[in-house]
Amino acid sequence: MKKISFNNVTWIDFENPDSSSTRYLQENFNIHPLAIEEFVTPTIRPKATIYPTCIFLTLHIPLYDTVERTTYPGELDIVITKDHLITGHDHRILQLTSFFEKLENSQGKKRVYMNATPAHLLYHLIETLIDSCFPRLDHIHKNIDVIENHVFNGNEKKMVREISIAKRDILNFRRALKPQRSILESLAQMDILLISKDLKAYYQDLVGTNMRLWSSLESAKETIESLEETNNSLLSNKLNMTMKVLTIFSAVMLPMTVYSNILAMSAGIPFGNHPYGFWIHMGIMIILSMITIFAFKVKKWI
């Protein structure tokens, strides 16, 4: 547990909350039991619930796994009381930790972010978390540009896996981000003393920021899907060309094969005793192949 206070606002942060966290909240705060239970229980869907003495929120923050190369949702549980902002998370959220440490080490930042109410501090925290998504989106767009260059430089086969990884990353990012809009809209519309009227415009601004993120993510989704279609078309065209070359080669070799088999079945091979018999038969087979190629060209098959 980490704790920081300034004036009448206190921020308590729990990483990997457990039964001891539950006891601490029960003994020191007048928080509804359901809110405490939800605080330590994983929640699949983001939610916002108003209780008589507090507000409980669950947000899913898009985090990035460098090993699996994909985005995953990191759950952030939040309880707002009159004087406290309480947060809990199972995964380490770098942006939240960095923001907490900045407040902890700077009196000036405490005066800026913790001089009003816990709801004001929550706004700045959510703003920081949402803004941290933009560099991730820039990374996705750069990755798409790299994939595009490889696709049009003859590396279609290698890009099949890279495109799939990029699509999974975008899909998971969308899954984590989409439900947040309804939560932010709920905060902007809540008519409760814990959230003052002057804050509603700020929370509405967060809704707009979330929509800009979503728009950029939609653009990335459409781009990677178009690249996938292009890559598949180029791969299909290469496969067709390979099959065409193999088919032509087989067709050209067929008359030579038939001719050699006929000679093998003959009791007496024509020109068998001729000193240049081998070269005569080779010449005949080459002529047959040339006739086949000429016929293909007349039919415009090659």
C-alpha positions in Angstrom: 0.0 0.0 0.0 1.2 3.5 -0.9 -0.3 6.7 0.6 0.1 10.4 -0.2 -1.8 13.3 1.3 -2.1 17.0 0.7 -4.5 19.4 2.4 -7.8 17.4 2.7 -7.1 15.0 -0.1 -5.5 11.6 0.3 -4.6 9.1 -2.4 -4.1 5.4 -1.4 -2.9 3.0 -3.9 -3.0 -0.8 -3.6 -1.0 -3.0 -5.9 -2.4 -6.6 -5.9 -5.1 -5.9 -3.3 -5.8 -8.9 -1.0 -7.6 -9.8 2.2 -5.4 -7.4 4.2 -6.5 -4.6 1.9 -10.1 -5.5 2.6 -9.6 -5.4 6.4 -7.8 -2.0 6.1 -10.7 -0.5 4.1 -13.3 -2.0 6.5 -11.6 -0.7 9.6 -10.7 2.8 8.4 -13.4 3.9 6.0 -17.2 4.0 5.8 -17.3 2.3 2.5 -20.2 0.1 1.4 -19.4 -3.6 1.7 -20.3 -4.3 -1.9 -17.8 -1.7 -3.0 -15.1 -3.3 -0.9 -15.9 -6.7 -2.3 -15.8 -5.5 -5.9 -12.5 -3.7 -5.1 -10.7 -6.9 -4.5 -12.6 -9.1 -7.0 -11.6 -9.1 -10.7 -14.2 -7.5 -12.9 -14.7 -8.4 -16.6 -16.6 -5.3 -17.6 -15.9 -1.7 -16.7 -18.6 -0.2 -14.4 -19.5 2.9 -12.4 -21.7 2.5 -9.3 -22.9 5.1 -6.8 -23.1 4.1 -3.2 -24.4 6.4 -0.3 -20.9 7.3 0.9 -18.7 6.7 -2.2 -18.4 6.0 -5.9 -17.0 2.8 -7.2 -15.4 2.6 -10.7 -13.7 -0.1 -12.7 -11.6 0.9 -15.7 -9.6 -1.3 -18.0 -6.4 0.4 -19.1 -4.7 -0.8 -22.3 -1.3 -2.2 -21.4 1.3 -3.7 -23.7 3.0 -7.1 -23.3 6.4 -6.9 -25.0 6.9 -10.7 -25.0 3.5 -11.5 -26.6 3.6 -8.3 -28.6 0.0 -7.4 -27.9 -2.2 -5.1 -25.8 -4.1 -6.5 -22.8 -6.5 -4.8 -20.4 -5.2 -3.9 -17.0 -8.0 -3.6 -14.4 -8.0 -0.4 -12.3 -10.5 -0.3 -9.4 -11.3 3.1 -7.9 -13.2 4.2 -4.9 -13.9 8.0 -4.3 -15.0 9.2 -0.9 -15.3 12.8 0.4 -11.6 13.0 1.2 -10.0 9.9 -0.4 -9.1 8.5 -3.7 -8.4 4.8 -3.4 -7.0 2.8 -6.3 -6.3 -0.9 -6.7 -4.8 -2.9 -9.6 -3.4 -6.4 -10.1 -1.0 -5.4 -12.9 1.7 -2.8 -12.6 0.4 0.3 -14.4 3.5 2.3 -15.3 1.7 5.6 -16.0 -0.2 5.5 -12.7 3.0 4.7 -10.7 4.9 7.5 -12.5 2.1 10.0 -11.7 2.0 8.9 -8.1 5.8 9.3 -7.7 5.7 12.8 -9.3 3.1 13.9 -6.7 5.0 12.2 -3.9 8.3 14.0 -4.8 6.9 17.5 -5.7 5.0 19.9 -3.5 4.2 22.0 -6.6 2.5 19.1 -8.3 0.6 18.4 -5.1 -0.7 21.9 -5.1 -1.8 21.6 -8.7 -3.4 18.2 -8.6 -4.4 17.7 -5.0 -5.6 21.1 -3.9 -9.3 20.6 -4.5 -11.2 17.2 -4.2 -10.5 13.5 -4.8 -12.7 13.8 -8.0 -10.4 16.5 -9.3 -7.4 14.2 -8.7 -9.3 11.4 -10.4 -9.8 13.6 -13.5 -6.0 14.3 -13.7 -5.3 10.6 -13.2 -7.7 9.4 -15.9 -6.4 12.2 -18.2 -2.8 10.9 -17.7 -3.8 7.3 -18.4 -5.7 8.2 -21.6 -3.0 10.5 -22.9 -0.5 7.6 -22.4 -2.4 5.6 -25.1 -1.5 8.1 -27.9 2.2 7.0 -28.0 1.0 3.4 -28.2 -1.2 4.3 -31.1 1.7 6.0 -32.8 3.7 2.8 -32.4 0.9 0.8 -34.0 0.8 3.2 -37.0 4.6 3.0 -37.4 4.4 -0.8 -37.3 1.7 -0.6 -40.0 4.0 1.6 -42.1 6.8 -1.0 -41.8 4.5 -3.8 -42.8 3.3 -1.8 -45.8 6.9 -1.3 -47.0 7.7 -5.0 -46.7 4.5 -6.0 -48.4 5.4 -4.0 -51.5 9.0 -5.0 -51.5 8.3 -8.7 -52.1 8.2 -10.0 -48.5 4.5 -11.0 -48.6 5.0 -14.4 -47.1 6.9 -13.1 -44.0 4.3 -10.4 -43.5 1.4 -12.9 -43.0 2.4 -13.4 -39.3 3.3 -9.7 -38.7 -0.1 -8.6 -40.1 -1.8 -11.2 -37.8 0.1 -9.9 -34.7 -0.8 -6.3 -35.6 -4.5 -7.2 -36.1 -4.5 -8.9 -32.7 -2.9 -5.9 -31.0 -5.5 -3.5 -32.5 -8.3 -5.9 -31.6 -7.3 -6.1 -28.0 -6.7 -2.4 -27.8 -10.3 -1.8 -29.1 -11.6 -4.3 -26.6 -10.0 -2.5 -23.7 -10.8 1.1 -24.9 -14.4 0.8 -26.2 -16.2 0.4 -22.8 -14.4 3.4 -21.2 -16.5 5.9 -23.1 -19.7 4.9 -21.2 -17.9 5.2 -17.9 -16.5 8.6 -18.7 -20.0 9.8 -19.8 -21.4 8.4 -16.5 -18.9 10.5 -14.5 -19.8 13.6 -16.6 -23.5 13.1 -15.9 -23.5 12.0 -12.2 -25.5 14.4 -10.0 -23.7 13.8 -6.7 -21.9 15.9 -4.2 -18.6 14.0 -4.6 -18.3 15.4 -8.1 -18.8 19.1 -8.3 -20.6 20.7 -11.2 -17.5 22.5 -12.5 -15.9 19.1 -13.0 -18.5 17.8 -15.4 -17.1 19.8 -18.3 -13.7 18.3 -17.6 -15.0 14.8 -17.6 -16.9 15.6 -20.8 -13.5 16.6 -22.3 -12.2 13.2 -21.4 -15.0 11.7 -23.4 -13.8 13.7 -26.4 -10.2 12.5 -25.9 -11.5 9.0 -25.8 -13.3 9.5 -29.0 -10.2 10.8 -30.7 -8.3 7.7 -29.5 -11.1 5.5 -30.9 -11.1 7.3 -34.2 -7.4 6.8 -34.6 -7.8 3.1 -33.6 -10.5 2.7 -36.2 -8.2 4.1 -38.9 -5.5 1.7 -37.9 -8.0 -1.2 -38.1 -9.1 -0.3 -41.6 -5.5 0.2 -42.8 -4.3 -3.2 -41.5 -7.3 -4.9 -43.0 -6.7 -3.3 -46.4 -3.0 -4.3 -46.1 -4.0 -7.9 -45.3 -6.3 -8.0 -48.4 -3.5 -6.6 -50.6 -0.9 -9.0 -49.1 -3.2 -12.0 -49.8 -3.8 -10.8 -53.4 0.0 -10.5 -54.0 0.6 -14.0 -52.4 -2.2 -15.5 -54.6 -0.8 -13.8 -57.7 2.7 -15.2 -56.9 1.2 -18.7 -56.4 -0.7 -18.5 -59.7 2.5 -17.5 -61.5 4.4 -20.4 -60.0 1.7 -22.8 -60.9 1.6 -21.4 -64.5 5.4 -21.8 -64.9 5.2 -25.4 -63.6 2.3 -26.2 -65.9 4.0 -24.8 -69.0 7.2 -26.7 -68.1 5.2 -29.9 -67.8 3.4 -29.3 -71.1 6.7 -28.6 -72.9 8.3 -31.7 -71.5 5.3 -33.9 -72.3 6.0 -34.4 -76.1 9.6 -35.2 -75.3 8.5 -37.8 -72.7 6.0 -39.4 -75.1 8.7 -39.5 -77.9 11.3 -41.1 -75.6 8.7 -43.7 -74.3 7.8 -44.6 -77.9 11.5 -45.2 -78.7 11.9 -47.4 -75.6 9.0 -49.6 -76.7 10.4 -50.1 -80.2 12.3 -53.3 -81.0 14.6 -51.5 -83.3 15.4 -47.8 -82.5 15.5 -45.6 -85.6 19.1 -44.4 -86.2 20.2 -46.8 -83.5 23.4 -47.6 -85.4 23.9 -44.1 -86.8 27.0 -42.4 -85.3 24.9 -39.3 -84.6 21.7 -41.1 -83.6 21.6 -39.6 -80.1 21.9 -36.1 -81.4 19.3 -36.7 -84.1 16.7 -37.9 -81.4 17.6 -34.9 -79.2 17.1 -32.6 -82.1 13.6 -34.2 -82.8 12.6 -33.8 -79.1 13.8 -30.1 -79.1 11.8 -29.5 -82.3 8.7 -31.0 -80.6 9.2 -28.7 -77.6 9.6 -25.7 -79.8 6.3 -26.6 -81.6 4.6 -26.9 -78.3 5.9 -23.5 -77.1 4.8 -22.0 -80.5 1.3 -23.4 -80.1 1.1 -21.9 -76.6 2.1 -18.5 -77.9 -0.5 -18.7 -80.8 -3.2 -19.5 -78.2 -1.8 -16.7 -76.0 -1.4 -19.0 -73.0 2.1 -17.6 -72.3 
